[in-house]
Amino acid sequence: MDIKAYMHQLGIQAKQAGREISKADSIKKNKALLEIAKQLELQHDFLTSENQKDLEKGKEKGLDAALLDRLELTAPRITAMIEGLKQIAGLPDPVGEISQLSYRPSGIQVGQMRVPLGVIGIIYESRPNVTIDAAALCLKSGNACILRGGSESIHSNQAIATCITQGLEIAGLPKEIVQVVKTTDRAAVGELITLKDYVDVIVPRGGKSLIERISKQATIAVIKHLDGICHVYIDDKADINKAIAIAVNSKTHRYGVCNAMETLLIAETMAATILPLLVEKYKEAGVELRGCAKTCALISPCLAATEEDWQTEYLAPILSIKIVTNIEEAITHINHYSSAHTESIITEDYTLARRFLREVDSSSVMVNASTRFADGFEYGLGAEIGISTDKLHARGPVGLEGLTTLKYIVLGDGQIRP
């Protein structure tokens, strides 16, 4: 296969399809989303059988448990994909929304209208459910997309692509609105991120090395999601039962996800009380603990944490623990080592909670809640195309609004500028 020619053709088709979907009304877009959902239901067995091919291949390649977990399409995950489509269909359509309309002294009205970005290229690894989330969000927000999943999920992604194509055709929309790259050749990524004549923005989802490579090499704007080094801080005014439940859930609910806690910070006056209780829970879950000198003096077994540990997204049953003097030291640690993804404080002190919300510089900041809630579905976005740790153009879970932009509109009645 001539990769350059193939990707160039995908770009041409996406540009043409993008014009069509940008004009489609909400009724037609919602019909397509619901038809895709129907296809996922009808082809449940086909999806799981194709996914099994990827899982078997992954095991042969020696993929670790976290990656295999990301790769698997379980019945509940397929159900969640279907539910996500239905949720997105039920969300307000942002395209064409007019805001901040006001009269100027000249008599003209000036406002802003929300419009699609155009063509979005999305590059991701492992998780095949990203294919449906990305397709659905792009479709509802009036964008065409080119999706390039990882080689480890090629069978799963192509099976999902079949469902998407059928749903689009039943709804009377061009199938090229959503194109899933069929080749596993890595050269396809290099071509996609330089298709500046056809693609308006690139969204990478995956490991740090992938995202750094794309950010450096892309000739197109990138909405990037770097690693998820997430923190939970247990304040000295925390409710112990809430703190234990949140600290355990944040780490052990799922290991191979970006919103799992990687570092636990505990106020010094709480440490002796809560750490032994937490250690028992983490032992039951098989979590390896690495801690600062004060932590290691209080609990066993506990490996001494290194500087590298505070900077590591484990995506595994490993947790770093640091005992801090107060909220100020906790915030300083977070703002230094965090990847600006998600942080949570456990406290019953409203003033301290407000300070944490204000001073922690991450895309999601929480009070008395598990970091696992940092997710487009949980935020009511229906799904997400990724979690942006940038400050421009979008930040946090990127849903429909994050896949649009604003243009100024002017309404006049014959006015001319004197």
Disulfide bonds with the S-S distance in Angstrom:
none
